[in-house]
Amino acid sequence: MVARVASFEGIDIGQAQRTMDEAEAIVRPLIAGLTGYRGHLELVSQAGDVLSITLFDSSADAEAAEETFDEELPRKLGGLFSGWSGRRTGVEVYDVLGEGRA
């Protein structure tokens, strides 16, 4: 399994929190249908930094999903996402060495 980690900075945390349910309703069906999708996690700091982590079966699945993340999601989120301000600063793919939840 791999984790695609997109990092963002300068996000308006208050706006993101107010609209997260609406954004999730748009995002969830798009990413859930991606080949090899295994789940996702959104992490936010009070400083306005965000890590968006999406789990895939393989790095090939993560790579194949880039068009959805780069083009389709911004188009579908439209003004909702632009209201969050900030910018994406990077995307990395990591091998998942372990996972667990209580």
Phi, psi and omega in degrees: 000148177232158176243123172270118184245112175260131180249143181227152175224158178074022181286138174283097187300317180301314179295318179298317180293322180293330185249006184299320180297318178295316179297317181298323178296331178277315187286316187308308181295328180293313184278331180296335180271358180289142179301129177079005181297133181236352180145174178209165182211136178244123180244138181225139174257158178294345178279355179095015176266139181230138170243123177252112186250123178238129182264137179227159177297323185212165177294329177296321177295318179297317180295319180295337182276351185302321179299321178297314181291321185278328187242307187290314180299311178301322179295315181290323181283332174047231183296335179302312181288323180295333177291344179281344183064203177070185180207153175281131183253348179175163175221128178229154175242128183242145169286138177272116180272337180190160177205158178183151177215146179277000000 
